Amino acid sequence: MKFPNESREIFNNVWYNNLGVLCLDALGGLFILEFKPVTLAQKPLFESYFSKPEQRGSECAFSNLFVWRDCYNIFWCVAHGFLIVKVKRNDVDFFLQPFGGNDEDLPKLMEELKEYHGGKPFRLHGIYECTKERFSRVFPDLEFEEDRDNWDYVYLREKLAALSGRKYHGQKNHYNAFKKAYPDFVYEPITEANKAECLAFGEKWCDDRIHEDPTLICEKYAMQQAFGNFDVVVVGGGYGKRGIFLRNTKVPCMDINGDGIIEMPVEFREDYAQDKSSEIFFLQYMQYNGENSEPVWNGVANTESGYLFTVPESWNKKVSVQYGSSADSFVFTNTRTGAAVLEIFAVSKNDYQDKYEDYVLAAADETKNYYVKLTEGEESEFYIAPETISESFIFI
């Protein structure tokens, strides 16, 4: 095996260098722990591992890892079903908590990470309470330390919006000073039309202060990476030319097409959508093939009621979606004409059902029946055959 770096050392019968380590596993076989640079191609892979609701820290956002990858020498690998992320800060290497995998494989993974570290103790950062519980079950003598200087800033949305009370006094003063200095300010989405202006403003802000804080050169670089890859990297505050793409934790990763490979859901809110804050939105399940990610499923999610509805990929950019008469129902409309293309109704099983006899019964749960009303004929590009409707309905 040829390593990228020709400088090698031997430690405890293990070949290793700064990018990879060749380990002997418990059965005497060879196992390669090879760390790779972070690229955009790994976005679906990373986000499939960052799928637990409690994983809300900044280190669990692919966008953060991507834009800071060069400043912090961020590399990754997958070993024994775990995603391992290696970071260097202040000339010190450390790993983020292992993501995914099974508890019984943790000892083997930890031993290989130790070998990678030259047989010396090493640190894991970004530990959650659920991670502590997991490691404590396997390694009861493990020590945990709080790293207060690296805590994320987390606020309740309603508290931050109101800025009431002594705790938010400083933020409120800054807000009032801003309004006084810029009374005509506007809040607008970040788009292809204004992203260059936004980047230029951010670069100037950093340049004006770099002499006071040299680390702002990294801030500037991270902004350049974010705006330079605007269509893929999620940038808070606005929408790209194709809408916002993000991972919604209410929709699980799953083997959506039954091929034995777990796919990751990527939310897609179109620029023309009537309500970008709603619980219904277009969705694609993406499959990572080792180099790139490709969509294998196209549809709409209703996270309020917990189901997906499969739609033809040909509907993309031609059909919008919005709530129907309740949170359990929604309607697809032709974006050109505004006419309804297809409607889904949720009806309590206690209600009179005969009035829906002309609709297609697509699915049912414990309390409701879900009917689909087709408004387009066979000649329409939006037509869906009634016999395929039930197959299009997926509970999550």
C-alpha positions, 0 to 999 in steps of 0.5 A: 500500500502506497501512502500519500506521504513517503515519510513513514514510521513503524510503531507496534507493528503498525505502519502509519503517517499523518493521513493513514494508518495500516492496522492489524485487527483482532483476527490478524487481518489488515484494516486501513484507517485512511483519512481523506479531505472533506469535499462537497461529494461527502455531504449526503454521507455526513448528514446521514450520520448527523441524523439524530435529533440531539446532534444539534451542535455546530460540529454536526453541520456539514456546512461548518466542516466544509467551510472550515476544512482547510483552516482546521485541517479537517479530515474524515474516514469511515471505520467499522460503521463509524464516521470519524472526523479528525481536526487540528487546532492550535497544532493539536490533533483530536477527533470528534465523537464517533458518529454511527456504528454499534457499541460492540465495535467501539473498543476496536475503533478506540484501539485503532485510533490509539494506534493512529495516535502513536499509542498515546492517549488522545481526546474526543471533542464535541461529546453529547449527553447521549455520547457520554451514556454510550461510552460509559456503558462500554468504558466505565472508567472513561473521564469527561471534561467540560470545555466551556470555551467551546460551547455553542450559543443556543437561545430559545427562538421566542426569547431571542425575538423578544429580547426581554429581561436582564439576560438579553439587555446587551443584545437589545442595546446593540439592536436598538443602536443598529436601528438608530444608525440604519433606520431604513434597513431591509432584510432580504434573502441572499440570492444569486443577484446579491451574493457578491455584494454580501461577500464583499461586505463580509470580506471588508469587515474582516479586512478592517479588523484583521490587524486586531484579530489575525484569526479573522483571516480564517473567517474570511476564507470560510465566507469565501468557501460558503459563497463560492459553493452557494448552491450546495452549502446551506447559507443561513439568511436567504435562498439560493437560485434553486431554493434552500437545501437542508437536512430536516431531522423530522424526516429519517434516513432510510432505505427508501428504495429497498436496495439495502443502502441507507439514503439521506433526505434532503429538503428542497424549498422552492423559491416560488413556494407559498409558505417556506416555513410550513411543515410540507416541502419537496424532498429528495432521498440522496444515495452516496456512491463513494464519490458523488450523491444522486437522487433515488426518490422524489416527493413531498414530506408532511412532517406534521402528519408524518408521511411522504408522498412520491411524485414524478421527478418531471414535476420539479419546478412545474408544481408547487405544494401548500396546505389543504383544508387542514395540516393533514392535507395538501394540494399540488398546484400548477405553478404556471396556471395556479390550477390544482393538480392533485389533492390529498385529504385526511379524513377521520374514520369516524366521519362519513366516508361515502362522499369520498367514493370518487377519490382514491383511498391511498393509505390509512393509519389508526385514526384516519383515511387518506384520500387522493383526488386526481384533477388531471386526465391521462393526457396531462403531463401531471397525470398519475395512474390511480393504481400507483397512488397507494404505492406513492404513500409512505408513513414515517 
